[in-house]
Amino acid sequence: MNDKTDAILTRIAEALERLAPAPVAAPRFDQARLFRFEPSRQDGAPDRFVAAPDYGLALDLLVGVERQKDQFAQNLSRFAQGLPSNHALLWGSRGAGKSSLAKAAFMAVGGTCADLRMVEIDRDDIAALPRLFEDLRGRDERFVVLCDDLSFEEGAAAAKSLKSALEGGVAGPPSNVLFVATSNRRHLMPRHHDERGDPMARAEDAEEEVSVSDRFGLWIGFPPMDQPAYLAAIEAYAARFDLQVEGLERRALQWSQRRGARSGRVAWQFIRDLAGELGKSLPL
C-alpha cells in the first residue's frame, strides 16, 4: 500500500473509533448501600444503578409487627452470612409497613455485613429482572433485590419474567441475590381479568400468575391493624419522640376516622403531623 492508502485507512479507523460507544463502566456498588435499577430503554444502552441515600427509619420504630420483623430479619441475616435462605413475599393490607420493614431490616442487618446491598426495581420493569440478576451474578457483594407493590396487571408475560429470574434457567438463580417483593395480594393476581378471548388461554394465564407466589419460600402476612394495636403504635411513637399532648388517644382516633383506616402508615402520618405542630423533627 502507498502512503495515500495508508492515510485513508488511518482516517477511517479514527472515524470508527469516534463512532464506537464508550466502554460501559462497571457499577460502583462501593458508593452507597441502596440503589435504584434503571433498565436500558434502547438497544446498546447500558442498564444503570443509581445510588440512593440510606433509609432513615429504624427497625425498632415499626411497632405491631414483631412476628413479621423477626421472621424477615432472621431470613435476611442468614442470606447475609451466606447461609440457606428464601426469597420473601411480604403481603397484606395497605399501609401495614411491608416496604418499610424490608428497608429498615436491610439497614439493620447491613450494619453488620459490609458487602450487603439493596437494589430496588420498579414493578413496571419486572420484565428486566432476569437481566438484572445476570448483572449481579458472580459479584463479591450480596444483593437484596426489592420490588415494591408487585402485581401482574399486565398479565402472564411479567409473571413469566419473574419465574425465569427466580429459577435461573440452566445456570440456576444467582447465589448472591435474594428477591423480596411486597404486595397487597398473596397470589399477586391482577385486580381485573380480561373476560374476553379464549377461556382456556385465560385459565392458563391465571395459572401462570398464581404459580409465581409458589417461587417464594417465605410468605409473611400483614393483617389489618385493629384499634388497640393502632393506639399502641401511636403511644410508642409519642414516647420515643417526646410528643406529649393532652388527649393524644382521642386525637389519634379522630385522625384515623378522617382517613378511613387504621394502619402503621396512618399512625406515622399522625405522628408526623403532631411533630410538626410541636416544632420537633423526626428521622423521616
C-alpha positions as CSV (number, residue, x, y, z in Angstrom):
1,M,0.0,0.0,0.0
2,N,1.2,3.5,-0.7
3,D,1.2,6.5,1.6
4,K,-2.1,7.8,0.3
5,T,-3.9,4.5,1.0
6,D,-2.3,4.4,4.5
7,A,-3.6,7.9,5.2
8,I,-7.2,7.0,4.1
9,L,-7.2,3.8,6.2
10,T,-6.0,5.8,9.2
11,R,-8.7,8.3,8.9
12,I,-11.3,5.6,8.5
13,A,-10.0,3.9,11.7
14,E,-10.1,7.1,13.6
15,A,-13.7,7.9,12.5
16,L,-14.8,4.4,13.5
17,E,-13.2,4.8,16.9
18,R,-15.1,8.1,17.4
19,L,-18.4,6.5,16.5
20,A,-17.9,3.4,18.7
21,P,-19.8,3.6,22.0
22,A,-17.7,4.3,25.1
23,P,-16.9,1.3,27.3
24,V,-19.6,0.7,29.8
25,A,-18.3,1.4,33.3
26,A,-18.9,-1.3,35.9
27,P,-21.5,-0.4,38.6
28,R,-19.9,1.4,41.6
29,F,-21.5,-0.5,44.4
30,D,-19.0,1.0,46.9
31,Q,-20.7,4.4,46.6
32,A,-23.8,3.5,48.6
33,R,-25.8,0.7,50.2
34,L,-29.1,1.4,48.4
35,F,-29.5,1.6,44.6
36,R,-32.3,2.1,42.1
37,F,-32.2,-0.1,39.0
38,E,-33.0,1.7,35.7
39,P,-33.1,-0.7,32.8
40,S,-32.0,0.3,29.4
41,R,-34.8,1.7,27.2
42,Q,-32.9,1.3,23.9
43,D,-30.6,-1.2,22.2
44,G,-27.0,-0.8,23.1
45,A,-27.5,1.5,26.1
46,P,-26.3,0.2,29.5
47,D,-28.5,-0.5,32.5
48,R,-28.0,2.0,35.3
49,F,-27.7,1.6,39.0
50,V,-28.5,4.9,40.7
51,A,-27.2,5.4,44.3
52,A,-29.8,6.3,46.9
53,P,-29.4,7.6,50.4
54,D,-29.6,5.3,53.4
55,Y,-33.1,4.6,54.7
56,G,-33.6,6.5,57.9
57,L,-36.4,4.7,59.8
58,A,-35.0,2.4,62.5
59,L,-36.3,-1.1,62.6
60,D,-37.4,-0.8,66.2
61,L,-39.8,2.0,65.3
62,L,-42.0,-0.4,63.4
63,V,-44.5,-1.5,66.1
64,G,-47.3,-4.0,66.0
65,V,-45.4,-6.3,63.5
66,E,-43.0,-8.0,65.9
67,R,-43.5,-11.5,64.4
68,Q,-43.1,-10.2,60.9
69,K,-39.9,-8.4,61.8
70,D,-38.4,-11.4,63.5
71,Q,-39.2,-13.7,60.5
72,F,-37.9,-11.4,57.9
73,A,-34.7,-10.3,59.8
74,Q,-33.8,-13.9,60.5
75,N,-34.1,-14.9,56.9
76,L,-32.1,-11.8,55.7
77,S,-29.4,-12.4,58.3
78,R,-28.9,-15.9,57.0
79,F,-28.6,-14.6,53.5
80,A,-26.1,-12.0,54.5
81,Q,-24.0,-14.8,56.1
82,G,-24.1,-17.0,53.0
83,L,-26.4,-19.5,54.7
84,P,-29.5,-21.0,53.0
85,S,-32.4,-18.5,52.8
86,N,-35.6,-18.0,50.9
87,H,-37.0,-15.3,48.5
88,A,-39.6,-13.5,50.5
89,L,-43.1,-12.2,49.8
90,L,-44.5,-9.6,52.2
91,W,-48.2,-9.4,51.6
92,G,-51.2,-7.9,53.3
93,S,-53.2,-4.8,54.0
94,R,-52.0,-1.5,52.6
95,G,-50.1,0.8,54.9
96,A,-49.1,-2.1,57.2
97,G,-45.4,-1.3,56.9
98,K,-44.3,-4.0,54.4
99,S,-41.9,-1.9,52.4
100,S,-40.7,0.0,55.5
101,L,-39.9,-3.3,57.2
102,A,-37.9,-4.6,54.2
103,K,-35.7,-1.5,54.0
104,A,-35.4,-1.0,57.8
105,A,-34.4,-4.6,58.3
106,F,-31.9,-4.3,55.4
107,M,-30.3,-1.3,57.1
108,A,-30.1,-3.1,60.4
109,V,-28.6,-6.3,59.0
110,G,-26.4,-4.3,56.6
111,G,-24.8,-2.6,59.6
112,T,-23.0,-5.9,60.4
113,C,-22.4,-7.0,56.8
114,A,-20.2,-4.6,54.8
115,D,-20.9,-6.4,51.5
116,L,-24.8,-6.3,51.6
117,R,-26.5,-4.0,49.1
118,M,-30.2,-3.4,48.2
119,V,-31.3,-2.7,44.6
120,E,-34.9,-1.6,44.1
121,I,-36.6,-2.4,40.8
122,D,-39.9,-0.8,39.7
123,R,-42.8,-3.2,39.2
124,D,-43.2,-1.8,35.7
125,D,-39.7,-3.0,34.9
126,I,-40.1,-6.6,36.2
127,A,-39.6,-7.9,32.6
128,A,-35.9,-6.8,33.0
129,L,-35.5,-8.8,36.2
130,P,-33.7,-11.8,34.6
131,R,-31.2,-9.3,33.1
132,L,-30.7,-7.6,36.5
133,F,-30.0,-10.9,38.1
134,E,-27.3,-11.6,35.5
135,D,-25.8,-8.2,36.0
136,L,-25.4,-9.1,39.7
137,R,-24.3,-12.7,39.3
138,G,-20.8,-13.5,40.4
139,R,-20.1,-10.2,42.1
140,D,-18.4,-10.1,45.5
141,E,-21.4,-8.2,47.1
142,R,-24.6,-9.8,48.2
143,F,-27.8,-8.2,46.9
144,V,-31.3,-7.8,48.2
145,V,-33.5,-7.0,45.1
146,L,-36.7,-5.3,46.2
147,C,-39.9,-4.8,44.2
148,D,-42.5,-2.8,46.0
149,D,-46.2,-3.3,45.4
150,L,-45.7,-6.1,42.9
151,S,-48.7,-7.3,40.9
152,F,-49.3,-8.6,37.4
153,E,-51.7,-6.0,36.0
154,E,-50.2,-6.7,32.5
155,G,-50.9,-10.4,32.6
156,A,-48.8,-13.5,32.4
157,A,-45.8,-12.1,30.5
158,A,-44.5,-10.3,33.6
159,A,-45.1,-13.4,35.7
160,K,-43.0,-15.5,33.3
161,S,-40.2,-13.0,33.6
162,L,-40.2,-13.2,37.4
163,K,-40.4,-17.0,37.3
164,S,-37.5,-17.1,34.8
165,A,-35.4,-14.9,37.1
166,L,-36.1,-16.9,40.3
167,E,-35.5,-20.2,38.6
168,G,-32.4,-19.0,36.8
169,G,-32.5,-21.3,33.8
170,V,-29.7,-23.9,33.4
171,A,-27.3,-21.8,35.4
172,G,-29.7,-21.6,38.4
173,P,-30.5,-18.4,40.3
174,P,-27.6,-16.3,41.5
175,S,-26.5,-17.4,44.9
176,N,-25.7,-13.8,45.9
177,V,-29.2,-12.4,45.2
178,L,-32.2,-12.5,47.4
179,F,-35.5,-11.3,45.9
180,V,-38.1,-9.6,48.1
181,A,-41.5,-8.4,46.9
182,T,-44.3,-6.6,48.7
183,S,-47.9,-6.9,47.6
184,N,-51.4,-6.3,48.8
185,R,-52.4,-9.7,47.4
186,R,-50.8,-13.0,48.4
187,H,-51.2,-14.5,44.9
188,L,-50.1,-11.3,43.0
189,M,-53.2,-11.5,40.8
190,P,-54.4,-8.5,38.8
191,R,-57.5,-6.8,40.2
192,H,-59.4,-7.4,36.9
193,H,-59.0,-10.2,34.5
194,D,-59.9,-9.7,30.9
195,E,-63.0,-11.9,30.3
196,R,-62.7,-11.8,26.5
197,G,-60.8,-14.3,24.4
198,D,-60.2,-18.0,24.7
199,P,-61.3,-19.4,28.1
200,M,-58.5,-21.9,28.1
201,A,-55.9,-19.2,27.4
202,R,-57.3,-17.1,30.2
203,A,-57.1,-20.1,32.6
204,E,-53.5,-20.8,31.6
205,D,-52.6,-17.2,32.2
206,A,-54.3,-17.2,35.6
207,E,-52.4,-20.4,36.5
208,E,-49.1,-18.8,35.4
209,E,-49.7,-15.8,37.6
210,V,-50.8,-17.8,40.7
211,S,-47.9,-20.2,40.4
212,V,-45.4,-17.3,40.8
213,S,-46.1,-17.0,44.5
214,D,-45.0,-20.6,44.9
215,R,-41.5,-19.5,44.0
216,F,-41.3,-17.5,47.3
217,G,-40.1,-19.8,50.1
218,L,-41.1,-17.3,52.7
219,W,-44.6,-15.7,52.9
220,I,-45.1,-13.1,55.6
221,G,-48.6,-11.8,56.1
222,F,-49.6,-8.4,57.5
223,P,-53.2,-8.4,58.8
224,P,-55.2,-5.2,59.2
225,M,-54.4,-3.3,62.3
226,D,-57.0,-3.2,65.0
227,Q,-57.7,-0.3,67.3
228,P,-55.6,-1.4,70.3
229,A,-52.6,-2.1,68.0
230,Y,-53.0,1.3,66.3
231,L,-53.1,3.2,69.7
232,A,-50.1,1.2,70.9
233,A,-48.2,2.4,67.9
234,I,-49.2,6.0,68.5
235,E,-48.2,5.8,72.2
236,A,-44.9,4.1,71.3
237,Y,-44.0,6.8,68.7
238,A,-45.1,9.6,71.0
239,A,-43.0,8.3,73.9
240,R,-40.0,7.7,71.6
241,F,-40.0,11.3,70.2
242,D,-41.4,13.0,73.4
243,L,-44.6,14.2,71.7
244,Q,-46.8,14.6,74.8
245,V,-50.1,16.4,74.3
246,E,-53.4,16.3,76.1
247,G,-56.0,13.9,74.5
248,L,-53.4,12.0,72.4
249,E,-55.6,8.9,72.1
250,R,-58.7,10.9,71.1
251,R,-56.8,12.9,68.5
252,A,-55.2,9.8,67.1
253,L,-58.6,8.1,66.7
254,Q,-60.1,11.2,65.1
255,W,-57.2,11.2,62.6
256,S,-57.8,7.5,61.7
257,Q,-61.5,8.2,61.3
258,R,-60.9,11.0,58.9
259,R,-58.5,8.7,56.9
260,G,-61.0,5.9,57.0
261,A,-58.3,3.4,58.0
262,R,-56.0,2.2,60.8
263,S,-52.5,1.2,59.9
264,G,-48.9,1.7,60.7
265,R,-48.7,4.3,57.8
266,V,-51.7,6.2,59.2
267,A,-50.2,6.1,62.7
268,W,-46.9,7.5,61.4
269,Q,-48.6,10.2,59.4
270,F,-50.4,11.3,62.5
271,I,-47.1,11.4,64.4
272,R,-45.5,13.5,61.6
273,D,-48.4,16.0,61.8
274,L,-48.1,16.1,65.6
275,A,-44.4,16.6,65.5
276,G,-44.8,19.5,63.0
277,E,-47.4,21.1,65.3
278,L,-45.0,20.9,68.2
279,G,-42.0,22.0,66.2
280,K,-40.0,18.8,66.6
281,S,-38.0,16.9,64.0
282,L,-38.4,13.2,63.0
283,P,-36.0,10.8,61.2
284,L,-38.1,10.7,58.0
